[in-house]
Amino acid sequence: MALFFYFVWEQRKLGEIAKVTMGQSPKGSSYSEFPNRYILVQGNADIENGWVVPRIWTSEKTKTAKAGDLIMSVRAPAGSMGKTAYDVVIGRGVASIKGNEFLYQLLIKMDLYGFWKPYSSGSTFESLNSNDIKEAIVMIPIMDEQRKIGDFFESLDSLITLHQRKLDDLKLLKKGLLQKMFPKNDEKVPEIRFPDFTDDWEQRKLGEIAKVTMGQSPKGSSYSEFPNRYILVQGNADIENGWVVPRIWTSEKTKTAKAGDLIMSVRAPAGSMGKTAYDVVIGRGVASIKGNEFLYQLLIKMDLYGFWKPYSSGSTFESLNSNDIKEAIVMIPIMDEQRKIGDFFESLDSLITLHQRKEIM
């Protein structure tokens, strides 16, 4: 049976409905990276997926938060929220708030929609003080309605966490399979193969099996943030979840990539891969590679396992040149096995994308 609430929400100051404790950092000499007397929460770096994750310990007890308390970052990003499942010491980068699930979700909403931005605007260092938090005006319903709202969002958070874990597991599975379904160094066959394939893989240079085109940036005066003649791909910022996402356009055509081509970042992070579903102009931060799904997955594997690191070690600016890419030694099987491997990883990528979409929704 549905339960309806008709009561008007009440306007209150946050400090009237919840106890707020500002953090106080212990002396640096008391810190330890190994488990010690107290877990120390200093800021957002100590919170992962909404929960405190022990990272630093301290032997000195200053201000504290109890298990179940809410934790607010009071320095950039000011207003970001989490919870603690432990009794902890809190440093000056956070505040603890004693509140229920409703209040936690309300504070998340306030952060998401920029409630705290005016408090740090014009300041060179984004931060919130005790008065900012305690005097913040909030609207709250009766306790029964608070419980209903809190329970609803807590269930939703659990569903999000479940999908995140499935997504993380799939990404971990792919990483492991990339290692096992491609030969390791100095080996001619992979550890795991599809049935009916027994031939050794062949050693080739990347430039012998695929056309590589290094990008060339158009003049800056040709750029536009609004749709123009050509989509411009400058680097990793233009690739999201493995695909080019139009962000900048240009009226000048220099070097190009066709729909279906592979896109490699040649500047930090050098070797990062994507694809394009559009005909695009490519700037000097990327290269286009004409290759099949097998080659795409091989290049992802090379990036994941640090193949390109030696090419930029000792350099102040991480980058790859045309020769680095074209002369790279790779191992490839016969075309039928390439198709099998490519199809397998493409299906796995589709499953990963499905879970990413569920997470967003």
Secondary structure, DSSP 8 states (H G I E B T S, - for coil): ---------EEEEHHHHSEEEE-----GGGEESS--SEEEE-SGGGEETTEE---EEES---EEE-TT-EEEE-BSSTT-EEE-SS-EEE-TTEEEEE--HHHHHHHHHHHHTTTTHHHHTT-SS-B--HHHHHT-EEEE--HHHHHHHHHHHHHHHHHHHHHHHHHHHHHHHHHHHHHHSS--TT-SS-SS--TT--S--EEEEHHHHSEEEE-----GGGEESS--SEEEE-SGGGEETTEE---EEES---EEE-TT-EEEE-BSSTT-EEE-SS-EEE-TTEEEEE--HHHHHHHHHHHHTTTTHHHHTT-SS-B--HHHHHT-EEEE--HHHHHHHHHHHHHHHHHHHHHHHHHH-
